[in-house]
Amino acid sequence: MKYIKALLLLLLVTSCQVTETITINPDGSGSIEVFQLRDENSYMQFGRSFSDSEKFRDTIFVFQDYITKYKETFVRFSKSDQALFQEHANVKMHIKADPIQMENFQIVSYDFKKIEEIPNVYESLTLANSLKENYPISKSSFKIQYTFDGTTFKRSLVIQDQKKFDEDKKMIEDRKKMLAKYKIVQSYTIKCHFPRKIESVSNEKAIISPDKKTVTVEFQLLDFSQNPQMSDLEIVLEKNQLND
């Protein structure tokens, strides 16, 4: 799957199902995983045979592996770019393309001690490719910011480059028209697991699990692309209870 430098474009170029899963432990540590699965039946509507366009690949690596392996390339980047690479040093990546089984996915994950430490994992693969291929970094126009104070969890999209963000949205509008004639699978799901029961969720479409410790919100990618802030969430947990 081609690496596109803006997440919104990446999600719309192919038929994808993206699931972002966040797990928070009682001590505030946890993990984030972004699983991106390409729906091959939808993808082949564009006239491209999976077996013709892909070779078998099953690669698992940590970003630090690339920093070490491509050290000579790494030192040629500016200090600010090197610092950005280092932010992603502990990000784990799994890329698989199987033309026989018609399976194509990417998994990016990160274990954190505090949720505020999470780098912009949606650009980790692009940064790894920049380091490997030695081409300039094109930074994302936005990032997703997470906070958790023990009771309130917030997930918010922060625009870093308004001009580039607007340009990306315009391109997405054009792609939306192009994709209108196809029947494709495109979904974006957010799942959040907490150590205590949930009291409230800001998004009215959110589904709370029977044990009240997991929130799931699903969007259509085309809707999300027109209004990315719709994925913002504020989740408030109940106060500590002995029965939890």
LUMBA-510122 format. One line per 8 residues: number of its first residue (from 1); for each residue y negated, z negated, x negated of C-alpha. Coordinates in nm, 2 decimals, always signed. Each point is the difference from the previous one (the first is absolute). Layout:
N
NUM> Y/Z/X | ...
This chain:
244
1> +0.00/+0.00/+0.00 | -0.33/+0.11/-0.14 | -0.23/-0.29/-0.11 | -0.33/+0.03/+0.18 | -0.29/-0.22/-0.13 | -0.12/-0.13/+0.34 | +0.24/-0.20/+0.21 | -0.11/+0.16/+0.33
9> +0.06/+0.35/-0.13 | +0.33/-0.11/-0.15 | +0.12/-0.12/+0.34 | -0.10/+0.32/+0.18 | +0.12/+0.26/-0.24 | +0.36/-0.06/+0.10 | +0.19/-0.16/+0.29 | +0.03/-0.36/-0.10
17> +0.10/-0.34/+0.13 | -0.19/-0.26/-0.20 | +0.09/-0.37/+0.03 | -0.21/-0.27/-0.17 | +0.18/-0.34/-0.01 | -0.17/-0.32/-0.11 | +0.20/-0.32/-0.04 | -0.18/-0.33/-0.06
25> +0.18/-0.31/-0.12 | -0.09/-0.36/+0.08 | -0.18/-0.04/-0.33 | -0.21/+0.31/+0.05 | +0.20/+0.22/-0.23 | +0.18/+0.31/+0.13 | +0.05/+0.37/-0.02 | -0.13/+0.33/+0.13
33> +0.21/+0.32/+0.04 | -0.12/+0.34/+0.10 | +0.29/+0.23/+0.11 | -0.08/+0.36/+0.06 | +0.28/+0.22/+0.14 | -0.04/+0.37/+0.05 | +0.15/+0.13/+0.32 | +0.19/+0.31/-0.12
41> +0.05/+0.15/+0.35 | -0.37/+0.00/+0.05 | -0.08/+0.11/-0.35 | +0.22/+0.31/+0.03 | -0.22/+0.12/+0.29 | -0.25/+0.10/-0.26 | +0.25/+0.26/-0.13 | +0.11/-0.18/-0.31
49> +0.36/-0.07/-0.07 | +0.06/-0.34/-0.15 | +0.27/+0.13/-0.24 | -0.23/+0.28/-0.12 | -0.31/-0.22/-0.06 | +0.16/-0.32/-0.15 | +0.25/-0.09/-0.28 | +0.20/-0.32/+0.01
57> -0.20/-0.30/-0.12 | +0.06/-0.37/+0.02 | -0.24/-0.20/-0.22 | -0.08/-0.37/-0.01 | -0.26/-0.14/-0.23 | -0.28/-0.26/-0.04 | -0.35/+0.13/-0.08 | +0.01/-0.19/-0.33
65> +0.29/+0.22/-0.10 | -0.24/+0.30/+0.01 | -0.28/-0.19/-0.19 | +0.25/-0.07/-0.27 | +0.17/+0.35/+0.00 | -0.33/+0.19/+0.00 | -0.19/-0.24/-0.22 | -0.16/+0.29/-0.20
73> -0.13/+0.14/+0.32 | -0.11/-0.34/+0.14 | -0.23/-0.07/-0.30 | -0.19/+0.32/+0.06 | -0.12/-0.11/+0.34 | -0.32/-0.20/+0.03 | +0.00/-0.38/+0.00 | -0.06/-0.01/+0.37
81> +0.29/+0.24/+0.07 | +0.22/-0.20/-0.23 | -0.09/-0.31/+0.20 | +0.08/+0.18/+0.32 | +0.35/+0.09/-0.14 | +0.05/-0.36/-0.10 | -0.07/-0.12/+0.36 | +0.30/+0.20/+0.10
89> +0.22/-0.11/-0.29 | +0.24/-0.21/+0.22 | +0.03/+0.26/+0.28 | +0.35/+0.12/+0.06 | +0.07/+0.36/+0.11 | +0.31/+0.18/+0.13 | -0.01/+0.37/+0.05 | +0.30/+0.19/+0.15
97> +0.05/+0.36/+0.10 | +0.35/+0.11/+0.09 | +0.04/+0.36/+0.11 | +0.36/-0.05/+0.11 | -0.06/-0.30/+0.22 | -0.34/+0.13/+0.10 | -0.16/-0.33/-0.10 | -0.35/-0.04/-0.14
105> -0.18/-0.33/-0.04 | -0.23/-0.20/-0.21 | -0.01/-0.38/-0.02 | -0.28/-0.19/-0.16 | +0.02/-0.38/-0.02 | -0.17/-0.30/-0.16 | +0.07/-0.37/-0.02 | -0.31/-0.22/+0.01
113> -0.08/-0.37/-0.06 | -0.31/+0.03/+0.21 | -0.05/+0.29/+0.25 | -0.35/+0.07/-0.14 | +0.17/+0.12/-0.32 | +0.15/+0.31/+0.17 | -0.13/+0.32/-0.17 | -0.06/+0.32/+0.20
121> +0.37/+0.08/+0.02 | -0.07/+0.31/+0.20 | -0.13/+0.16/-0.32 | +0.26/-0.13/-0.24 | +0.21/+0.32/+0.00 | -0.30/+0.22/-0.06 | -0.11/-0.22/-0.29 | +0.34/+0.01/-0.15
129> +0.00/+0.37/+0.02 | -0.34/+0.02/-0.16 | +0.13/-0.21/-0.29 | +0.31/+0.21/-0.03 | -0.16/+0.34/+0.02 | -0.32/-0.11/-0.19 | -0.25/+0.12/+0.26 | -0.32/-0.17/+0.11
137> +0.02/-0.28/+0.26 | -0.14/+0.08/+0.35 | -0.06/-0.33/+0.15 | +0.07/-0.06/+0.37 | -0.29/+0.00/+0.24 | +0.11/-0.33/+0.15 | +0.23/-0.30/-0.06 | +0.18/-0.24/+0.23
145> -0.10/-0.36/-0.06 | +0.21/-0.30/+0.10 | -0.09/-0.37/+0.02 | +0.19/-0.31/+0.12 | -0.14/-0.35/+0.00 | +0.32/-0.17/+0.12 | -0.08/+0.05/+0.37 | -0.19/+0.33/+0.04
153> +0.13/+0.33/-0.13 | -0.24/+0.30/-0.03 | +0.08/+0.36/-0.08 | -0.31/+0.22/-0.02 | -0.08/+0.35/-0.12 | -0.29/+0.01/-0.25 | -0.17/+0.33/-0.07 | -0.08/+0.03/-0.37
161> -0.15/+0.36/+0.00 | -0.16/+0.09/+0.34 | -0.07/+0.36/-0.10 | +0.36/+0.07/-0.11 | +0.13/-0.19/+0.30 | -0.20/+0.22/+0.24 | +0.12/+0.31/-0.19 | +0.36/-0.11/+0.04
169> -0.05/-0.06/+0.37 | -0.14/+0.35/+0.04 | +0.30/+0.15/-0.17 | +0.23/-0.21/+0.22 | -0.17/+0.14/+0.31 | +0.07/+0.35/-0.12 | +0.37/-0.09/-0.07 | +0.03/-0.16/+0.34
177> -0.09/+0.34/+0.16 | +0.26/+0.17/-0.22 | +0.27/-0.25/+0.09 | -0.06/+0.01/+0.37 | +0.25/+0.27/+0.06 | +0.29/-0.19/-0.17 | +0.22/-0.27/+0.14 | +0.00/-0.24/-0.29
185> +0.08/-0.37/-0.05 | -0.29/-0.20/-0.14 | -0.02/-0.37/+0.03 | -0.16/-0.29/-0.18 | +0.14/-0.34/+0.05 | -0.12/-0.34/-0.13 | +0.23/-0.30/+0.00 | -0.11/-0.34/-0.10
193> +0.24/-0.30/-0.05 | -0.14/-0.35/-0.01 | +0.15/-0.35/-0.08 | -0.14/-0.15/+0.33 | -0.05/+0.11/+0.36 | -0.28/+0.23/+0.09 | -0.27/-0.12/+0.23 | -0.20/+0.32/+0.05
201> -0.03/+0.37/-0.12 | -0.32/+0.20/+0.01 | +0.17/+0.33/+0.09 | +0.10/+0.03/+0.37 | +0.29/+0.24/-0.09 | +0.16/-0.25/-0.23 | +0.35/-0.12/+0.09 | +0.10/-0.36/-0.10
209> +0.37/-0.07/-0.07 | +0.19/-0.25/+0.22 | -0.02/-0.26/-0.27 | -0.38/+0.06/-0.02 | +0.00/+0.04/-0.37 | -0.02/+0.38/-0.03 | -0.26/+0.25/+0.11 | +0.06/+0.37/+0.04
217> -0.27/+0.26/+0.07 | +0.07/+0.38/+0.02 | -0.25/+0.28/+0.00 | +0.02/+0.38/+0.02 | -0.12/+0.13/-0.34 | -0.23/+0.25/+0.16 | -0.18/-0.28/+0.19 | -0.01/-0.21/-0.31
225> -0.14/+0.28/-0.20 | -0.29/+0.04/+0.24 | -0.08/-0.37/-0.01 | +0.17/-0.18/-0.30 | -0.17/-0.33/+0.09 | +0.23/-0.02/+0.30 | +0.26/-0.15/-0.23 | -0.22/-0.30/-0.08
233> +0.17/-0.32/+0.10 | -0.08/-0.37/+0.04 | +0.30/-0.23/+0.06 | -0.04/-0.37/+0.06 | +0.30/-0.23/-0.05 | +0.07/-0.32/+0.19 | -0.07/-0.32/-0.19 | +0.28/-0.16/-0.19
241> +0.27/-0.12/+0.23 | +0.30/-0.22/-0.09 | +0.23/+0.22/+0.22 | -0.09/+0.33/-0.18
